[in-house]
Amino acid sequence: MIDLRRLQYFVAVAEHGTMAKAVDAVGVAQPTLSQQIRALEHDLGTILFDRTGRGMELTEAGRTLRDHALPLIAQAQAARVAITELEGVAAGELRIGAIPTFNTAFLPRVVARFAERYPGVRLTVEQAPAQAIESGIMAGRYDLGIAFAPPHHAELGVKILFEERLALVVAKDHPLAASRIIPLSALDSIPLALLTHAFATRRLLDRAVEGRTTLQVRIEMNSIEALLALARDGTAPTVLTDKSLGSPRDLAIVPIGPQAIRRKAALLWPVHRYNSAAARAFLDMTAKLIPEYARVGSSVPVER
């Protein structure tokens, strides 16, 4: 029988690519982690990783084990949660993965309401890219995710939260601040400060302009707050989604058109795994708060 703890160590190394990065995720010293991986390879009689100069790369056997290990780890975690609830323990833990834009504007409202109503639940929210959120749910690291629909994994339940669209964000005194809409083709004449390609928002913009126009990317940053500060002081406008901004008084949000560039925000959860009472409560609360949040930016014109 394979030791579940060793499987958890194995998955951590597989996802992080190096022992050094994986130790923070599993909370053990690197020599101990290396020893456990070697012991797992010995038990299975095969090599799971190719040790290269770039790190640890899965062999074919390693990829096969990873595909089987992820649902096993997730089911074990779900069993622990279910047993805890049967024992009547009021306190619990809820782990959520959220993409950065929602973590900035939308999620704090829900988290504050949830923490007030359920003070016994320890809530952990981690910022991560959409694909990492999906794999984290499948592996049992996250109970819920807030990312996009449709997800890549068919095993994930989906609840559409709202639709958002790309918009140019400028200072209130910027010449474009009073514009009702800005054509996509006009972006080529504006020096921009944008998110890096690690962000889904940037990739959405790049796909939209591909073959149509060329962006003048003056600055790239991995911080939404920093980009808003640059737009606010007039250094350079940025492009974000309208719902990620709320209703800023010192910035103007100009939709990019004429055909809106949209995407759907969604709550994701594992449909084939037990959902804790805390997860069910968060799902229910979020669904109730969506109409309130979706009104943010309602003055922005939307094509029909």
C-alpha positions as a Markdown table, in Angstrom:
| # | Residue | x | y | z |
|---|---|---|---|---|
| 1 | Met | 0.0 | 0.0 | 0.0 |
| 2 | Ile | 1.3 | 3.4 | -0.9 |
| 3 | Asp | 1.7 | 5.9 | 1.9 |
| 4 | Leu | -0.7 | 8.8 | 1.5 |
| 5 | Arg | 1.8 | 11.2 | 3.0 |
| 6 | Arg | 4.4 | 10.2 | 0.4 |
| 7 | Leu | 1.9 | 10.8 | -2.3 |
| 8 | Gln | 1.3 | 14.3 | -1.0 |
| 9 | Tyr | 5.0 | 15.0 | -1.0 |
| 10 | Phe | 5.3 | 13.6 | -4.5 |
| 11 | Val | 2.5 | 15.8 | -5.8 |
| 12 | Ala | 4.0 | 18.9 | -4.2 |
| 13 | Val | 7.4 | 18.2 | -6.0 |
| 14 | Ala | 5.6 | 17.5 | -9.3 |
| 15 | Glu | 3.7 | 20.8 | -9.1 |
| 16 | His | 6.5 | 23.0 | -8.0 |
| 17 | Gly | 9.2 | 21.5 | -10.1 |
| 18 | Thr | 12.0 | 21.6 | -7.5 |
| 19 | Met | 12.6 | 20.3 | -4.0 |
| 20 | Ala | 13.4 | 23.7 | -2.8 |
| 21 | Lys | 10.1 | 25.2 | -3.8 |
| 22 | Ala | 8.1 | 22.1 | -2.6 |
| 23 | Val | 9.4 | 22.2 | 1.0 |
| 24 | Asp | 7.4 | 25.3 | 1.8 |
| 25 | Ala | 4.2 | 23.7 | 0.5 |
| 26 | Val | 4.6 | 20.5 | 2.6 |
| 27 | Gly | 6.4 | 22.0 | 5.7 |
| 28 | Val | 9.3 | 19.5 | 5.9 |
| 29 | Ala | 13.0 | 19.9 | 5.5 |
| 30 | Gln | 14.5 | 19.3 | 2.1 |
| 31 | Pro | 16.5 | 16.2 | 3.1 |
| 32 | Thr | 13.4 | 14.7 | 4.6 |
| 33 | Leu | 11.4 | 15.4 | 1.4 |
| 34 | Ser | 14.2 | 13.9 | -0.8 |
| 35 | Gln | 14.3 | 10.8 | 1.4 |
| 36 | Gln | 10.5 | 10.4 | 1.1 |
| 37 | Ile | 10.6 | 10.7 | -2.7 |
| 38 | Arg | 13.4 | 8.1 | -3.0 |
| 39 | Ala | 11.4 | 5.8 | -0.6 |
| 40 | Leu | 8.3 | 6.1 | -2.8 |
| 41 | Glu | 10.4 | 5.3 | -6.0 |
| 42 | His | 11.8 | 2.3 | -4.1 |
| 43 | Asp | 8.4 | 1.1 | -3.1 |
| 44 | Leu | 7.1 | 1.4 | -6.7 |
| 45 | Gly | 10.3 | 0.0 | -8.3 |
| 46 | Thr | 10.5 | 2.9 | -10.8 |
| 47 | Ile | 11.9 | 6.4 | -11.3 |
| 48 | Leu | 9.3 | 9.1 | -11.0 |
| 49 | Phe | 11.4 | 12.1 | -11.7 |
| 50 | Asp | 14.2 | 13.0 | -14.1 |
| 51 | Arg | 16.6 | 15.1 | -12.2 |
| 52 | Thr | 17.8 | 17.9 | -14.6 |
| 53 | Gly | 19.6 | 21.2 | -14.3 |
| 54 | Arg | 16.2 | 22.9 | -14.5 |
| 55 | Gly | 14.7 | 20.9 | -11.6 |
| 56 | Met | 12.5 | 17.8 | -11.3 |
| 57 | Glu | 10.6 | 16.6 | -14.4 |
| 58 | Leu | 8.1 | 13.8 | -14.3 |
| 59 | Thr | 8.9 | 10.6 | -16.1 |
| 60 | Glu | 6.1 | 8.7 | -17.8 |
| 61 | Ala | 5.6 | 6.7 | -14.7 |
| 62 | Gly | 5.5 | 9.9 | -12.7 |
| 63 | Arg | 2.8 | 11.4 | -14.8 |
| 64 | Thr | 0.7 | 8.2 | -14.5 |
| 65 | Leu | 1.1 | 8.3 | -10.7 |
| 66 | Arg | 0.3 | 12.0 | -10.5 |
| 67 | Asp | -3.0 | 11.4 | -12.4 |
| 68 | His | -4.0 | 8.7 | -9.9 |
| 69 | Ala | -2.7 | 10.5 | -6.8 |
| 70 | Leu | -4.6 | 13.7 | -7.2 |
| 71 | Pro | -8.1 | 12.2 | -6.7 |
| 72 | Leu | -6.8 | 9.9 | -3.9 |
| 73 | Ile | -5.4 | 12.9 | -1.9 |
| 74 | Ala | -8.6 | 14.9 | -2.6 |
| 75 | Gln | -10.9 | 12.1 | -1.4 |
| 76 | Ala | -8.8 | 11.6 | 1.8 |
| 77 | Gln | -9.1 | 15.3 | 2.6 |
| 78 | Ala | -12.9 | 15.1 | 1.9 |
| 79 | Ala | -13.2 | 12.2 | 4.2 |
| 80 | Arg | -11.5 | 14.0 | 7.1 |
| 81 | Val | -13.9 | 17.0 | 6.6 |
| 82 | Ala | -17.0 | 14.8 | 6.5 |
| 83 | Ile | -16.0 | 12.9 | 9.7 |
| 84 | Thr | -15.2 | 16.2 | 11.4 |
| 85 | Glu | -18.7 | 17.4 | 10.6 |
| 86 | Leu | -20.3 | 14.2 | 11.8 |
| 87 | Glu | -18.6 | 14.7 | 15.1 |
| 88 | Gly | -20.3 | 18.0 | 15.5 |
| 89 | Val | -17.3 | 20.2 | 15.5 |
| 90 | Ala | -18.5 | 23.7 | 14.8 |
| 91 | Ala | -15.2 | 25.2 | 13.8 |
| 92 | Gly | -13.7 | 24.3 | 10.4 |
| 93 | Glu | -11.5 | 25.4 | 7.6 |
| 94 | Leu | -12.3 | 26.7 | 4.1 |
| 95 | Arg | -9.6 | 27.1 | 1.5 |
| 96 | Ile | -10.3 | 29.2 | -1.5 |
| 97 | Gly | -8.2 | 30.0 | -4.6 |
| 98 | Ala | -8.9 | 33.2 | -6.4 |
| 99 | Ile | -7.5 | 35.0 | -9.4 |
| 100 | Pro | -5.8 | 38.3 | -8.6 |
| 101 | Thr | -8.5 | 40.6 | -10.1 |
| 102 | Phe | -11.3 | 39.1 | -8.0 |
| 103 | Asn | -9.1 | 39.1 | -5.0 |
| 104 | Thr | -8.8 | 42.8 | -5.3 |
| 105 | Ala | -12.4 | 44.0 | -5.7 |
| 106 | Phe | -15.0 | 41.3 | -5.5 |
| 107 | Leu | -13.8 | 38.8 | -3.0 |
| 108 | Pro | -13.1 | 41.1 | 0.1 |
| 109 | Arg | -16.8 | 41.9 | 0.3 |
| 110 | Val | -17.8 | 38.3 | 0.4 |
| 111 | Val | -15.0 | 37.3 | 2.8 |
| 112 | Ala | -16.0 | 40.1 | 5.2 |
| 113 | Arg | -19.6 | 39.0 | 5.2 |
| 114 | Phe | -18.7 | 35.4 | 5.6 |
| 115 | Ala | -16.3 | 36.0 | 8.5 |
| 116 | Glu | -18.9 | 38.0 | 10.3 |
| 117 | Arg | -21.5 | 35.3 | 10.0 |
| 118 | Tyr | -19.3 | 32.3 | 10.6 |
| 119 | Pro | -16.5 | 33.3 | 13.0 |
| 120 | Gly | -15.7 | 29.7 | 13.9 |
| 121 | Val | -14.5 | 28.9 | 10.3 |
| 122 | Arg | -10.9 | 29.6 | 9.5 |
| 123 | Leu | -10.8 | 31.1 | 6.0 |
| 124 | Thr | -7.7 | 30.9 | 3.8 |
| 125 | Val | -7.7 | 32.7 | 0.5 |
| 126 | Glu | -4.8 | 32.3 | -1.9 |
| 127 | Gln | -4.1 | 34.3 | -5.0 |
| 128 | Ala | -3.3 | 32.1 | -8.0 |
| 129 | Pro | -3.6 | 31.8 | -11.8 |
| 130 | Ala | -6.8 | 30.2 | -13.1 |
| 131 | Gln | -5.1 | 27.0 | -14.2 |
| 132 | Ala | -3.4 | 26.6 | -10.8 |
| 133 | Ile | -6.8 | 27.1 | -9.1 |
| 134 | Glu | -8.4 | 24.3 | -11.1 |
| 135 | Ser | -5.5 | 21.9 | -10.4 |
| 136 | Gly | -5.6 | 22.9 | -6.7 |
| 137 | Ile | -9.2 | 22.0 | -6.4 |
| 138 | Met | -8.6 | 18.7 | -8.1 |
| 139 | Ala | -5.8 | 18.0 | -5.7 |
| 140 | Gly | -7.7 | 18.9 | -2.7 |
| 141 | Arg | -5.6 | 22.0 | -1.8 |
| 142 | Tyr | -8.6 | 24.3 | -2.4 |
| 143 | Asp | -12.2 | 23.6 | -1.4 |
| 144 | Leu | -13.5 | 26.2 | -3.8 |
| 145 | Gly | -12.1 | 28.4 | -6.6 |
| 146 | Ile | -13.1 | 31.7 | -8.2 |
| 147 | Ala | -11.9 | 31.8 | -11.7 |
| 148 | Phe | -13.5 | 31.6 | -15.2 |
| 149 | Ala | -16.0 | 29.5 | -17.1 |
| 150 | Pro | -15.9 | 27.1 | -18.7 |
| 151 | Pro | -13.1 | 25.4 | -16.7 |
| 152 | His | -10.6 | 23.0 | -18.3 |
| 153 | His | -11.6 | 20.2 | -15.9 |
| 154 | Ala | -15.0 | 18.6 | -16.6 |
| 155 | Glu | -15.0 | 17.3 | -13.0 |
| 156 | Leu | -15.6 | 20.8 | -11.7 |
| 157 | Gly | -18.9 | 22.2 | -10.8 |
| 158 | Val | -19.6 | 25.7 | -12.2 |
| 159 | Lys | -21.8 | 28.6 | -11.1 |
| 160 | Ile | -21.6 | 31.7 | -13.3 |
| 161 | Leu | -21.2 | 34.7 | -11.1 |
| 162 | Phe | -21.2 | 37.6 | -13.5 |
| 163 | Glu | -19.8 | 38.8 | -16.9 |
| 164 | Glu | -17.1 | 41.3 | -17.1 |
| 165 | Arg | -15.5 | 43.1 | -20.0 |
| 166 | Leu | -12.2 | 44.7 | -20.8 |
| 167 | Ala | -11.9 | 48.5 | -20.3 |
| 168 | Leu | -9.3 | 51.2 | -20.5 |
| 169 | Val | -8.5 | 52.7 | -17.1 |
| 170 | Val | -7.3 | 56.3 | -17.1 |
| 171 | Ala | -7.0 | 59.3 | -14.7 |
| 172 | Lys | -10.1 | 61.5 | -14.4 |
| 173 | Asp | -8.3 | 64.3 | -16.1 |
| 174 | His | -7.0 | 62.2 | -19.0 |
| 175 | Pro | -8.3 | 63.3 | -22.5 |
| 176 | Leu | -10.0 | 60.0 | -22.9 |
| 177 | Ala | -11.8 | 60.0 | -19.5 |
| 178 | Ala | -15.0 | 61.4 | -20.9 |
| 179 | Ser | -15.2 | 58.9 | -23.8 |
| 180 | Arg | -18.2 | 56.6 | -23.9 |
| 181 | Ile | -16.3 | 53.9 | -25.6 |
| 182 | Ile | -12.9 | 53.4 | -27.2 |
| 183 | Pro | -12.3 | 51.3 | -30.3 |
| 184 | Leu | -9.9 | 48.4 | -30.0 |
| 185 | Ser | -7.9 | 49.8 | -32.9 |
| 186 | Ala | -7.3 | 53.1 | -31.1 |
| 187 | Leu | -5.2 | 51.3 | -28.4 |
| 188 | Asp | -2.2 | 51.3 | -30.7 |
| 189 | Ser | -1.8 | 55.1 | -30.2 |
| 190 | Ile | -1.8 | 54.9 | -26.4 |
| 191 | Pro | 1.4 | 54.0 | -24.4 |
| 192 | Leu | 0.1 | 51.5 | -21.9 |
| 193 | Ala | 1.1 | 49.9 | -18.5 |
| 194 | Leu | -0.2 | 46.3 | -18.5 |
| 195 | Leu | -0.3 | 43.2 | -16.5 |
| 196 | Thr | 2.3 | 40.5 | -17.4 |
| 197 | His | 1.4 | 37.5 | -19.6 |
| 198 | Ala | 1.0 | 35.4 | -16.4 |
| 199 | Phe | -2.4 | 37.1 | -16.0 |
| 200 | Ala | -5.5 | 35.9 | -17.8 |
| 201 | Thr | -6.6 | 39.5 | -18.3 |
| 202 | Arg | -3.5 | 40.2 | -20.3 |
| 203 | Arg | -3.8 | 37.1 | -22.4 |
| 204 | Leu | -7.5 | 38.0 | -23.1 |
| 205 | Leu | -6.4 | 41.4 | -24.4 |
| 206 | Asp | -3.5 | 39.9 | -26.5 |
| 207 | Arg | -6.0 | 37.5 | -28.2 |
| 208 | Ala | -8.4 | 40.3 | -28.9 |
| 209 | Val | -5.8 | 42.5 | -30.6 |
| 210 | Glu | -3.9 | 39.7 | -32.5 |
| 211 | Gly | -3.9 | 40.5 | -36.2 |
| 212 | Arg | -5.8 | 43.7 | -35.6 |
| 213 | Thr | -3.4 | 46.2 | -34.0 |
| 214 | Thr | -0.1 | 46.5 | -32.2 |
| 215 | Leu | -0.1 | 47.6 | -28.5 |
| 216 | Gln | 2.4 | 50.2 | -27.2 |
| 217 | Val | 3.4 | 48.4 | -24.0 |
| 218 | Arg | 5.5 | 50.9 | -22.0 |
| 219 | Ile | 5.4 | 49.1 | -18.7 |
| 220 | Glu | 4.6 | 45.6 | -17.5 |
| 221 | Met | 3.8 | 44.8 | -13.9 |
| 222 | Asn | 2.4 | 41.9 | -11.9 |
| 223 | Ser | 0.5 | 44.1 | -9.5 |
| 224 | Ile | -3.0 | 45.5 | -10.2 |
| 225 | Glu | -2.7 | 48.0 | -7.4 |
| 226 | Ala | 0.6 | 49.4 | -8.9 |
| 227 | Leu | -1.0 | 49.7 | -12.4 |
| 228 | Leu | -4.0 | 51.6 | -10.9 |
| 229 | Ala | -1.5 | 54.0 | -9.2 |
| 230 | Leu | 0.3 | 54.6 | -12.5 |
| 231 | Ala | -3.1 | 55.3 | -14.2 |
| 232 | Arg | -4.1 | 57.5 | -11.3 |
| 233 | Asp | -1.0 | 59.8 | -11.5 |
| 234 | Gly | -1.1 | 60.0 | -15.3 |
| 235 | Thr | 2.0 | 57.9 | -16.0 |
| 236 | Ala | 0.2 | 55.5 | -18.3 |
| 237 | Pro | -3.3 | 54.1 | -18.7 |
| 238 | Thr | -3.9 | 50.4 | -18.2 |
| 239 | Val | -6.4 | 47.8 | -19.4 |
| 240 | Leu | -8.3 | 45.7 | -16.8 |
| 241 | Thr | -11.8 | 44.3 | -16.5 |
| 242 | Asp | -14.6 | 46.6 | -15.3 |
| 243 | Lys | -15.7 | 44.4 | -12.5 |
| 244 | Ser | -12.2 | 44.2 | -11.0 |
| 245 | Leu | -12.2 | 47.9 | -10.2 |
| 246 | Gly | -15.4 | 48.5 | -8.3 |
| 247 | Ser | -16.4 | 52.2 | -8.6 |
| 248 | Pro | -13.2 | 54.2 | -8.2 |
| 249 | Arg | -13.8 | 57.9 | -7.8 |
| 250 | Asp | -10.4 | 59.0 | -9.1 |
| 251 | Leu | -10.3 | 56.9 | -12.2 |
| 252 | Ala | -12.3 | 56.7 | -15.4 |
| 253 | Ile | -13.3 | 53.3 | -16.9 |
| 254 | Val | -13.8 | 53.4 | -20.6 |
| 255 | Pro | -15.2 | 50.2 | -22.3 |
| 256 | Ile | -13.2 | 48.8 | -25.2 |
| 257 | Gly | -15.3 | 48.1 | -28.3 |
| 258 | Pro | -17.2 | 48.3 | -30.5 |
| 259 | Gln | -17.8 | 44.6 | -29.8 |
| 260 | Ala | -17.3 | 44.0 | -26.1 |
| 261 | Ile | -14.4 | 41.7 | -25.1 |
| 262 | Arg | -16.0 | 39.6 | -22.4 |
| 263 | Arg | -15.4 | 36.7 | -20.0 |
| 264 | Lys | -17.4 | 34.9 | -17.4 |
| 265 | Ala | -16.4 | 34.8 | -13.7 |
| 266 | Ala | -17.4 | 31.6 | -12.0 |
| 267 | Leu | -17.3 | 29.7 | -8.7 |
| 268 | Leu | -15.7 | 26.3 | -9.1 |
| 269 | Trp | -15.9 | 23.2 | -6.8 |
| 270 | Pro | -15.3 | 19.4 | -7.1 |
| 271 | Val | -18.5 | 17.7 | -8.0 |
| 272 | His | -17.3 | 14.2 | -7.1 |
| 273 | Arg | -16.1 | 15.1 | -3.7 |
| 274 | Tyr | -17.8 | 15.9 | -0.4 |
| 275 | Asn | -18.3 | 19.6 | 0.1 |
| 276 | Ser | -18.0 | 20.8 | 3.7 |
| 277 | Ala | -20.7 | 22.8 | 5.4 |
| 278 | Ala | -18.4 | 25.8 | 5.2 |
| 279 | Ala | -18.0 | 25.4 | 1.5 |
| 280 | Arg | -21.7 | 25.1 | 1.0 |
| 281 | Ala | -22.4 | 28.2 | 3.1 |
| 282 | Phe | -19.8 | 30.2 | 1.1 |
| 283 | Leu | -21.4 | 29.1 | -2.2 |
| 284 | Asp | -24.8 | 30.1 | -1.0 |
| 285 | Met | -23.6 | 33.5 | 0.3 |
| 286 | Thr | -21.7 | 34.3 | -2.8 |
| 287 | Ala | -24.7 | 33.5 | -5.0 |
| 288 | Lys | -26.9 | 35.9 | -2.9 |
| 289 | Leu | -24.3 | 38.7 | -3.1 |
| 290 | Ile | -23.8 | 38.5 | -6.8 |
| 291 | Pro | -26.7 | 40.7 | -7.8 |
| 292 | Glu | -25.4 | 43.4 | -5.5 |
| 293 | Tyr | -21.9 | 43.2 | -6.9 |
| 294 | Ala | -23.0 | 42.9 | -10.5 |
| 295 | Arg | -24.5 | 46.4 | -10.3 |
| 296 | Val | -21.0 | 47.9 | -9.8 |
| 297 | Gly | -20.1 | 49.7 | -13.0 |
| 298 | Ser | -23.7 | 49.4 | -14.3 |
| 299 | Ser | -23.4 | 52.9 | -15.8 |
| 300 | Val | -20.9 | 51.5 | -18.2 |
| 301 | Pro | -22.6 | 51.0 | -21.6 |
| 302 | Val | -23.0 | 47.4 | -22.8 |
| 303 | Glu | -23.8 | 46.3 | -26.3 |
| 304 | Arg | -26.7 | 44.0 | -26.8 |
